[in-house]
């Protein structure tokens, strides 16, 4: 009676390696986003930025969406870019809510998602903004 | 089967006896839609509204049968506890919805409703306080029968002494 595992072959040799495949096992997903406010008005602070994200979720996905655990890890007021962290199961809700957000305090705005990854380290380099000299 | 639907059977429970006149299909449909919009947002509202109707309503017993798509019945069921009041003719009465049964066809919901009503009548009989009520309930229990046109068993209702 051999315990059936992922490698249920006839007779495994003396174990040299074991392969485990985990699909979408990361707990959180990270998004680097930039808010575009074409009119040169007052820039939102970090609290107002988070309020904007949560209100976008509330509009599209209701109270259930607004209760999604979203964190703003970094925020730069000058460039209006931020790194958001969300539970992996809520990535689709967050991304769709950011896409469909059109107004901030009655001013036209748009969210651009620059990078996304299940690993925070991957957001440190962006080959699109690489400058070759 | 290409188009699958789910039928959700619930009952409207309220302490206010005047709420019974508020129970109509438009009022209940609007209240449920409003609750879905609050809890699940624009996306949830649009998802559930595709094939959403109030299929059957009984104001005496407060039984409501809702229909929705199979893909979105979970959104509907999770939003039903958030219905707090019914509004009709500019009157609003507080109430809540109790989910009794979720079925795939109207027929299964009807079978369940018949059994449920039978049990409710027996419980009413047990909880009767005076002899007069007892005789009334017994008479109607013995007189109700299933005719060919599927008459609803147990339509007789107490006078709000629920």
Contacts between the chains, C-beta under 8 A, distances in Angstrom:
chain1	res1	chain2	res2	distance
A	57	B	41	7.9
A	58	B	41	6.7
A	59	B	41	6.1
A	59	B	42	6.3
A	60	B	41	4.9
A	60	B	42	5.4
A	60	B	43	5.3
A	61	B	40	6.4
A	61	B	41	4.2
A	61	B	43	5.8
A	61	B	44	6.8
A	62	B	36	7.9
A	62	B	37	7.0
A	62	B	38	6.1
A	62	B	39	4.8
A	62	B	40	4.1
A	62	B	41	3.4
A	62	B	44	5.7
A	63	B	38	6.3
A	63	B	39	5.2
A	63	B	40	8.0
A	64	B	39	5.9
A	64	B	40	5.9
A	64	B	41	7.7
A	64	B	44	7.8
A	64	B	78	7.9
A	65	B	40	7.7
A	65	B	41	5.7
A	96	B	43	7.5
